Amino acid sequence: MEVAGVPRFLGKHSRTHVASLEARMEAEDGSGIEYRTLVGDSSTADPQSRANLQNLRAQLADVIG
């Protein structure tokens, strides 16, 4: 980035909001929910699918062995 572009970059990103994933959003009725429950991580495998795959691998290794 060139020095001349810094003010435009700062102007654009100074309006960005940052929130903690541990922070709670409070509803009007007083109930709250943590941000992290609203954010899905598509890069992680489903725990049950991962356990099934590990089980299958162990069974295949036993059969091959």
Order of alpha helices (4+ residues) and beta strands (2+ residues): alpha-beta-beta-alpha
